Amino acid sequence: MGYKNYIIKKNTGSRNLILADVGDNKATVMATLRQVTGISYDHAKWIADAAPATFMTGLSDDEANMTKKALEFVGAKVEIQ
């Protein structure tokens, strides 16, 4: 399965999230991704390993900001487009 199949697609807005860097604690970032999005361990690992990469598309401003804050709290670098 290719990376594009691991992008989480929402239909609540037009914002995209890019995981720029997982930081020093990849496991915690993966756990946070799983908690915030409900994805599997393997899905979270693919996203973390693919950084820098788009991992969520079609989010509202609020969803994008909340997800970004949760991931940045555990050390990841996230960009909103």
C-alpha positions in Angstrom: 0.0 0.0 0.0 1.5 3.4 -1.0 1.8 6.4 1.2 -1.1 8.2 -0.5 -3.5 5.6 0.8 -2.5 6.6 4.4 -3.7 10.3 4.0 -6.6 10.9 6.3 -9.4 12.6 4.3 -12.1 14.7 6.0 -14.7 16.8 4.3 -15.2 19.6 6.8 -13.0 22.3 5.3 -10.1 23.1 3.0 -7.1 22.9 5.3 -4.4 20.3 5.0 -1.9 19.2 7.7 1.7 18.3 7.0 3.8 16.4 9.6 7.1 18.2 9.0 9.0 16.4 11.7 8.2 13.9 14.4 10.8 15.4 16.8 12.6 13.4 19.5 9.8 11.1 20.5 8.3 9.3 17.5 6.4 6.8 19.7 4.6 9.6 21.5 3.7 11.4 18.3 2.4 8.1 16.8 0.3 7.5 20.0 -1.1 11.1 19.7 -1.9 10.6 16.1 -3.8 7.4 17.0 -5.6 9.1 19.8 -6.6 12.2 17.9 -7.6 10.5 14.6 -8.5 6.9 15.6 -6.1 5.3 13.1 -4.2 2.1 13.6 -0.7 1.7 14.9 0.5 0.7 11.4 -1.2 3.7 9.8 0.4 6.1 12.4 3.8 4.4 11.8 3.5 5.0 8.0 2.7 8.7 8.6 5.6 9.2 11.1 8.1 7.4 8.8 7.0 9.5 5.8 7.6 12.9 7.4 7.7 15.4 6.0 4.4 14.6 4.4 0.7 15.6 4.2 -1.2 13.4 6.5 -4.7 15.0 6.7 -6.7 16.8 4.1 -10.1 18.6 4.0 -10.1 19.8 7.6 -11.9 22.9 9.1 -9.7 25.6 10.6 -10.7 24.4 14.1 -9.9 20.8 13.4 -6.6 21.7 11.8 -5.6 23.9 14.7 -6.6 21.5 17.4 -4.8 18.6 15.8 -1.7 20.7 15.2 -1.6 21.8 18.8 -2.0 18.2 20.1 0.9 17.0 18.0 3.1 20.0 18.8 2.5 19.5 22.5 4.3 16.1 22.2 7.2 17.5 20.1 6.1 17.2 16.5 6.4 20.0 14.0 3.1 20.5 12.0 2.2 22.9 9.2 -1.3 23.9 8.1 -1.9 24.7 4.5 
